[in-house]
């Protein structure tokens, strides 16, 4: 900003209000008026300055709304324009300048910073061409290819924000991870450039990284398929590349759950194994706690002792799954309580990668020839409960499934075996009754 003398009168004072980068003239005149002498160069520099700010919840006047939009406010030549960033956040998740108080705040802030850098590059280019205007800036930000295709990353960012709204905390992160993998593997920029060939390239890249077919589909491909489905519905893409069937969903997603659990004998060997009190011992203890609570890894690491209630003399833990946001309730059995007592009711912190590595060592020490991981504990616990005759609805509530139908699909084979076993048990009784 510049302080300029606008008149020959020494009593004249010029002030500029620093609001949105626009200088506002405020003259305190002397007894006689003299024509101001204005430096047009300085005035032009001041007026042509592009000022950008991130604004939250501009149109959400009522504070009862849970989320408000994050927009860019562009000010140029005394005009303003608001451009959506595609992101939304809660009132307590915005500190006036950046997103805060949420697990993906760093990622969102980085994306906003990238957007700001891109805006400044556009400004420099348009200014060099003497084409700087708010309309031209907006057109460049929403730039399309010659074919009219929209930028893939921009559109996907907007759709991810919509799809993850009201969902679990990790939902948006999973979508963004899939998009980042696609861009890294295929260098895709426009929606129309994302075809079957790019699907194949991405799948090969993920496979070379050692990811299983199930992981590739459920952690990457299914998210991209959903986003491209949105693009087709919005008329921004000609077709969904996944409709060609070059990558298929694994047929037996649910059936594999029973392959990833321990028998009671194997569990007992793990529990009694001499693993010491180091990291391997901590991993074994966490596995036991997971087994007897059916918690996932994220819920294990987010365990909050303040959520424990005493109901009919027993401790009950209630929370929401980090993955889905679904509520779950579990009775803290003696085995789980013993682990909590050992660590002062504070769960030891281990990264998922290290945790699973240590569990391989636990299995080797215990003589269990299975590649156990943290998720094995969840399946093992659910299997024990169902074998013990715990009702399906109760197990679904413990697991944090949105409905018992999901539980039934995952453990359908086990349930069939249970039905057969129970009918054999009462076969003699039925025969006697008929006679």
Wavefront OBJ file of the C-alpha trace (Angstrom):
o trace
v 0.000 0.000 0.000
v 1.110 3.573 -0.624
v 0.561 6.782 1.370
v 0.119 9.556 -1.182
v -0.231 13.332 -0.823
v -3.187 14.184 -3.005
v -3.114 18.022 -2.782
v -0.737 20.914 -2.544
v -2.240 21.889 0.810
v 0.058 20.768 3.660
v -3.006 20.402 5.911
v -4.516 17.856 3.570
v -4.224 14.241 4.735
v -4.723 11.133 2.647
v -5.646 7.842 4.230
v -6.190 4.525 2.664
v -8.439 1.954 4.278
v -6.760 -1.434 4.060
v -9.815 -3.437 3.240
v -9.598 -6.264 0.679
v -6.556 -4.560 -0.817
v -8.466 -1.523 -2.139
v -7.340 1.963 -1.196
v -10.227 4.260 -0.149
v -9.575 7.964 -0.457
v -10.437 10.098 2.588
v -9.567 13.754 2.158
v -9.574 16.286 4.986
v -9.594 19.493 3.017
v -8.236 22.946 3.950
v -10.260 26.145 3.708
v -9.852 26.271 -0.035
v -10.062 23.471 -2.509
v -7.146 22.704 -4.770
v -7.223 20.056 -7.459
v -5.430 16.928 -6.306
v -2.373 15.771 -8.081
v -2.670 11.984 -8.320
v 0.084 9.566 -9.106
v -1.716 7.334 -11.591
v 1.010 4.721 -11.509
v 0.628 4.142 -7.812
v -3.134 4.270 -7.957
v -3.182 1.748 -10.796
v -0.865 -0.579 -8.900
v -3.138 -0.415 -5.899
v -6.413 -0.963 -7.755
v -5.097 -3.743 -10.027
v -3.802 -5.726 -7.108
v -5.515 -9.116 -6.835
v -6.361 -9.909 -3.238
v -7.395 -13.461 -2.342
v -8.837 -14.734 0.917
v -10.452 -17.974 2.013
v -13.954 -17.422 3.401
v -15.984 -19.936 5.424
v -19.765 -20.174 5.714
v -20.577 -16.987 3.808
v -24.113 -18.030 2.911
v -24.734 -20.213 5.912
v -26.174 -17.450 8.030
v -27.863 -19.726 10.543
v -25.372 -21.240 12.932
v -27.540 -24.303 13.280
v -26.002 -25.627 10.048
v -23.377 -28.246 10.746
v -21.092 -27.398 7.860
v -20.227 -24.299 5.878
v -18.589 -23.949 2.463
v -15.011 -22.800 2.037
v -14.768 -20.272 -0.785
v -12.095 -18.071 -2.321
v -12.909 -14.369 -2.322
v -11.176 -12.593 -5.176
v -10.980 -8.793 -5.129
v -9.811 -6.884 -8.197
v -10.549 -3.343 -9.397
v -13.146 -2.790 -6.665
v -15.037 -5.916 -7.765
v -15.397 -9.178 -5.877
v -16.059 -12.740 -6.939
v -16.554 -15.851 -4.814
v -15.339 -19.207 -6.115
v -16.051 -22.487 -4.356
v -13.080 -24.642 -3.358
v -15.227 -27.765 -3.172
v -14.546 -28.188 0.558
v -16.818 -27.845 3.579
v -16.075 -27.913 7.279
v -17.810 -27.362 10.601
v -17.926 -24.092 12.482
v -15.466 -25.414 15.059
v -13.168 -26.701 12.302
v -12.268 -23.273 10.893
v -9.916 -20.914 12.722
v -10.480 -17.950 10.433
v -7.791 -18.899 7.962
v -7.348 -22.673 7.843
v -9.079 -25.961 8.607
v -8.371 -27.409 12.043
v -9.633 -29.975 14.590
v -10.138 -32.811 12.103
v -7.920 -35.739 11.050
v -7.647 -34.612 7.421
v -7.047 -30.916 8.201
v -3.407 -31.036 7.061
v -4.366 -32.639 3.766
v -7.162 -30.129 3.099
v -4.927 -27.179 4.003
v -2.256 -28.467 1.638
v -4.834 -28.677 -1.137
v -5.971 -25.120 -0.376
v -2.341 -23.970 -0.511
v -1.949 -25.711 -3.871
v -5.072 -23.939 -5.076
v -3.631 -20.597 -3.966
v -0.345 -21.273 -5.793
v -2.239 -22.221 -8.920
v -4.273 -19.023 -8.682
v -1.118 -16.908 -8.468
v 0.333 -18.659 -11.529
v -2.868 -17.889 -13.433
v -2.698 -14.268 -12.269
v 0.872 -13.863 -13.511
v 0.039 -15.388 -16.883
v -3.084 -13.265 -17.410
v -1.327 -10.112 -16.256
v 1.485 -10.731 -18.737
v -1.130 -11.049 -21.488
v -2.996 -7.921 -20.298
v -6.058 -10.128 -19.787
v -6.371 -9.966 -16.009
v -10.019 -9.979 -14.900
v -12.119 -11.883 -12.403
v -14.047 -13.630 -15.154
v -10.862 -14.752 -16.901
v -9.414 -15.988 -13.607
v -12.522 -18.050 -12.913
v -12.497 -19.430 -16.444
v -8.877 -20.539 -16.043
v -9.526 -22.105 -12.645
v -12.365 -24.111 -14.152
v -10.406 -24.679 -17.350
v -11.515 -27.427 -19.658
v -9.686 -29.190 -22.426
v -10.424 -28.577 -26.102
v -12.900 -31.431 -25.971
v -14.770 -29.768 -23.114
v -13.621 -32.305 -20.521
v -13.338 -31.096 -16.953
v -10.189 -31.445 -14.900
v -10.291 -34.804 -13.139
v -8.611 -33.797 -9.884
v -10.820 -30.723 -9.398
v -14.066 -32.598 -10.037
v -13.054 -35.569 -7.886
v -12.137 -33.246 -4.990
v -15.615 -31.732 -5.106
v -17.331 -35.128 -5.264
v -15.195 -36.534 -2.440
v -16.315 -33.710 -0.195
v -19.954 -34.519 -0.972
v -19.537 -38.292 -0.661
v -17.682 -38.081 2.654
v -20.108 -35.627 4.244
v -21.618 -37.151 7.375
v -19.539 -40.325 6.961
v -16.690 -41.682 9.030
v -13.494 -39.654 9.369
v -11.461 -41.891 7.099
v -13.911 -41.986 4.185
v -12.562 -38.872 2.475
v -8.973 -39.987 3.019
v -9.657 -43.334 1.305
v -11.130 -41.604 -1.753
v -8.235 -39.134 -1.980
v -5.684 -41.921 -1.645
v -7.267 -43.673 -4.638
v -7.224 -40.470 -6.722
v -3.587 -39.774 -5.838
v -2.630 -43.322 -6.866
v -4.385 -42.848 -10.223
v -2.685 -39.513 -10.963
v 0.713 -40.867 -9.931
v 0.429 -44.034 -12.024
v -1.256 -42.608 -15.141
v -0.702 -38.820 -15.133
v -4.381 -38.312 -15.907
v -5.545 -34.676 -16.091
v -8.941 -34.666 -17.844
v -11.958 -36.817 -17.078
v -12.180 -37.979 -20.685
v -8.588 -39.222 -20.476
v -9.540 -41.754 -17.802
v -10.307 -44.884 -19.796
v -9.871 -48.656 -19.607
v -6.164 -48.389 -20.406
v -5.643 -46.177 -17.328
v -7.578 -48.657 -15.181
v -5.231 -51.426 -16.327
v -2.120 -49.280 -15.746
v -3.277 -48.395 -12.249
v -4.027 -52.015 -11.407
v -0.588 -53.118 -12.641
v 1.053 -50.385 -10.575
v -0.802 -51.444 -7.431
v -0.063 -55.107 -8.086
v 3.657 -54.395 -8.490
v 3.529 -52.682 -5.085
v 2.515 -56.043 -3.593
v -1.189 -55.305 -3.035
v -3.646 -58.184 -3.181
v -6.589 -58.321 -5.580
v -8.980 -57.633 -2.721
v -6.968 -54.614 -1.507
v -6.651 -53.186 -5.016
v -10.367 -53.342 -5.572
v -11.797 -52.299 -2.210
v -9.197 -49.639 -1.370
v -8.755 -48.111 -4.834
v -10.845 -49.252 -7.800
v -14.272 -49.168 -6.161
v -13.744 -45.552 -5.043
v -12.671 -44.457 -8.526
v -15.592 -46.336 -10.080
v -18.013 -44.453 -7.818
v -16.461 -41.078 -8.691
v -16.586 -41.795 -12.423
v -20.188 -42.890 -12.046
v -20.909 -39.418 -10.635
v -19.085 -37.818 -13.573
v -21.214 -39.759 -16.073
v -24.423 -38.778 -14.265
v -23.340 -35.126 -14.294
v -22.662 -35.292 -18.025
v -18.934 -34.611 -17.607
v -17.691 -37.996 -18.815
v -18.823 -40.073 -21.781
v -18.669 -43.438 -19.994
v -17.371 -45.166 -16.886
v -14.149 -47.078 -17.723
v -15.041 -49.699 -15.138
v -18.098 -50.701 -17.160
v -15.771 -52.541 -19.523
v -14.952 -55.130 -16.899
v -11.162 -54.972 -17.282
v -10.908 -55.117 -13.477
v -13.379 -57.253 -11.567
v -14.547 -57.178 -7.985
v -13.302 -60.244 -6.077
v -16.105 -62.778 -5.882
v -15.499 -64.057 -2.374
v -14.963 -60.934 -0.298
v -17.056 -62.112 2.603
v -16.046 -65.760 2.522
v -12.427 -64.892 3.243
v -13.298 -63.658 6.727
v -13.400 -67.212 8.059
v -9.971 -67.875 6.555
v -8.581 -65.048 8.677
v -9.368 -66.222 12.158
v -7.739 -68.452 14.753
v -9.162 -71.569 16.282
v -9.597 -71.661 20.052
v -6.515 -73.864 20.344
v -4.427 -71.421 18.296
v -5.746 -68.479 20.317
v -4.784 -70.220 23.560
v -1.272 -70.777 22.223
v -0.971 -67.090 21.363
v -2.213 -66.078 24.802
v 0.212 -68.394 26.638
v 3.259 -67.750 24.422
v 6.386 -66.440 26.154
v 6.892 -63.223 24.194
v 8.396 -60.998 26.878
v 7.425 -57.437 27.781
v 8.868 -55.635 24.751
v 7.181 -54.586 21.541
v 6.299 -58.180 20.634
v 4.663 -58.631 24.025
v 2.678 -55.423 23.585
v 1.513 -56.589 20.166
v 0.338 -59.888 21.640
v -1.573 -58.055 24.399
v -3.249 -55.763 21.881
v -4.253 -58.774 19.792
v -5.887 -60.373 22.840
v -7.721 -57.132 23.638
v -8.942 -56.862 20.039
v -10.109 -60.460 20.035
v -12.215 -60.056 23.165
v -13.662 -56.703 22.088
v -13.884 -57.256 18.284
v -12.405 -53.792 17.720
v -10.716 -52.738 14.510
v -7.226 -51.236 14.590
v -8.407 -47.597 14.384
v -10.928 -48.142 17.197
v -8.237 -49.859 19.277
v -5.864 -46.910 18.938
v -8.713 -44.501 19.683
v -9.783 -46.283 22.880
v -11.054 -43.781 25.438
v -11.439 -45.064 29.005
v -13.869 -42.233 29.796
v -16.451 -43.987 27.580
v -16.560 -47.003 29.883
v -19.798 -47.352 31.873
v -20.734 -49.725 34.647
v -23.949 -51.616 33.857
v -25.192 -54.247 36.294
v -21.781 -54.390 37.906
v -19.834 -54.939 34.642
v -17.833 -52.516 32.545
v -19.283 -51.702 29.123
v -17.514 -49.699 26.417
v -19.513 -47.691 23.875
v -18.114 -45.663 20.989
v -18.373 -45.159 17.227
v -16.297 -46.927 14.611
v -13.646 -44.706 13.078
v -14.199 -46.346 9.691
v -17.972 -45.999 9.340
v -19.181 -43.830 12.200
v -21.526 -46.631 13.324
v -22.101 -47.023 17.064
v -20.828 -50.161 18.777
v -21.145 -51.514 22.308
v -19.045 -54.228 23.911
v -18.801 -55.780 27.369
v -15.226 -55.743 28.634
v -14.613 -59.403 29.363
v -12.043 -60.500 31.922
v -9.332 -61.037 29.277
v -9.820 -57.515 27.915
v -9.880 -55.991 31.396
v -6.632 -57.778 32.263
v -4.890 -56.055 29.325
v -6.249 -52.655 30.352
v -5.149 -53.178 33.954
v -1.667 -54.127 32.765
v -1.220 -50.829 30.928
v -3.069 -48.558 33.336
v -6.125 -48.403 31.081
v -4.112 -46.684 28.351
v -3.706 -48.664 25.140
v -0.059 -48.816 23.915
v 0.448 -46.959 20.633
v 1.828 -48.937 17.703
v 1.663 -48.097 14.024
v -0.425 -50.551 12.040
v 2.599 -51.630 10.014
v 4.788 -52.296 13.050
v 1.886 -53.932 14.887
v 1.314 -56.444 12.086
v 5.050 -57.119 11.805
v 5.286 -57.924 15.510
v 2.221 -60.182 15.238
v 4.060 -62.335 12.693
v 6.730 -62.836 15.358
v 4.034 -63.662 17.942
v 2.612 -66.360 15.649
v 6.062 -67.854 15.089
v 6.780 -67.995 18.828
v 3.354 -69.500 19.548
v 3.756 -72.129 16.838
v 0.794 -70.827 14.810
v 1.405 -71.258 11.096
v -0.816 -68.386 9.994
v 0.055 -64.824 8.815
v -1.984 -63.150 11.538
v -2.630 -59.411 11.523
v -4.705 -56.973 13.569
v -7.847 -57.713 11.557
v -7.558 -61.416 12.363
v -8.370 -60.564 15.967
v -11.676 -58.969 14.966
v -12.710 -62.000 12.894
v -11.557 -64.395 15.597
v -13.611 -62.607 18.245
v -16.745 -62.547 16.086
v -16.346 -66.254 15.284
v -16.054 -67.131 18.979
v -19.215 -65.174 19.778
v -21.258 -66.791 16.998
v -20.027 -70.266 17.907
v -21.095 -69.576 21.486
v -24.630 -68.896 20.280
v -24.668 -65.104 20.660
v -27.574 -63.747 18.539
v -26.783 -62.189 15.185
v -28.168 -58.765 16.116
v -25.989 -58.650 19.211
v -22.830 -59.584 17.277
v -23.664 -56.940 14.659
v -23.922 -54.325 17.427
v -20.578 -55.412 18.893
v -18.871 -55.273 15.488
v -20.403 -51.891 14.684
v -22.100 -53.136 11.511
v -24.872 -50.939 10.165
v -27.149 -53.985 9.965
v -27.105 -57.664 10.848
v -27.284 -58.418 7.103
v -23.617 -57.443 6.750
v -22.717 -59.767 9.631
v -24.709 -62.575 8.038
v -22.885 -62.168 4.702
v -19.457 -62.180 6.312
v -20.104 -65.209 8.480
v -22.648 -67.041 6.314
v -20.599 -70.237 6.105
v -20.086 -70.285 9.852
v -23.792 -69.800 10.415
v -24.610 -72.684 8.079
v -22.307 -74.924 10.084
v -23.916 -73.729 13.304
v -27.392 -74.524 11.991
v -26.317 -78.006 10.957
v -24.659 -78.631 14.332
v -27.710 -77.458 16.271
v -30.062 -79.626 14.203
v -27.863 -82.663 14.799
v -27.937 -81.910 18.507
v -31.721 -82.022 18.640
v -32.100 -84.843 16.097
v -32.578 -87.456 18.785
v -35.114 -85.361 20.635
v -37.125 -84.753 17.466
v -37.083 -88.452 16.606
v -38.383 -89.396 20.038
v -41.116 -86.800 19.822
v -42.278 -88.138 16.459
v -42.360 -91.710 17.747
l 1 2 3 4 5 6 7 8 9 10 11 12 13 14 15 16 17 18 19 20 21 22 23 24 25 26 27 28 29 30 31 32 33 34 35 36 37 38 39 40 41 42 43 44 45 46 47 48 49 50 51 52 53 54 55 56 57 58 59 60 61 62 63 64 65 66 67 68 69 70 71 72 73 74 75 76 77 78 79 80 81 82 83 84 85 86 87 88 89 90 91 92 93 94 95 96 97 98 99 100 101 102 103 104 105 106 107 108 109 110 111 112 113 114 115 116 117 118 119 120 121 122 123 124 125 126 127 128 129 130 131 132 133 134 135 136 137 138 139 140 141 142 143 144 145 146 147 148 149 150 151 152 153 154 155 156 157 158 159 160 161 162 163 164 165 166 167 168 169 170 171 172 173 174 175 176 177 178 179 180 181 182 183 184 185 186 187 188 189 190 191 192 193 194 195 196 197 198 199 200 201 202 203 204 205 206 207 208 209 210 211 212 213 214 215 216 217 218 219 220 221 222 223 224 225 226 227 228 229 230 231 232 233 234 235 236 237 238 239 240 241 242 243 244 245 246 247 248 249 250 251 252 253 254 255 256 257 258 259 260 261 262 263 264 265 266 267 268 269 270 271 272 273 274 275 276 277 278 279 280 281 282 283 284 285 286 287 288 289 290 291 292 293 294 295 296 297 298 299 300 301 302 303 304 305 306 307 308 309 310 311 312 313 314 315 316 317 318 319 320 321 322 323 324 325 326 327 328 329 330 331 332 333 334 335 336 337 338 339 340 341 342 343 344 345 346 347 348 349 350 351 352 353 354 355 356 357 358 359 360 361 362 363 364 365 366 367 368 369 370 371 372 373 374 375 376 377 378 379 380 381 382 383 384 385 386 387 388 389 390 391 392 393 394 395 396 397 398 399 400 401 402 403 404 405 406 407 408 409 410 411 412 413 414 415 416 417 418 419 420 421 422 423 424 425 426 427 428 429 430 431 432 433 434 435
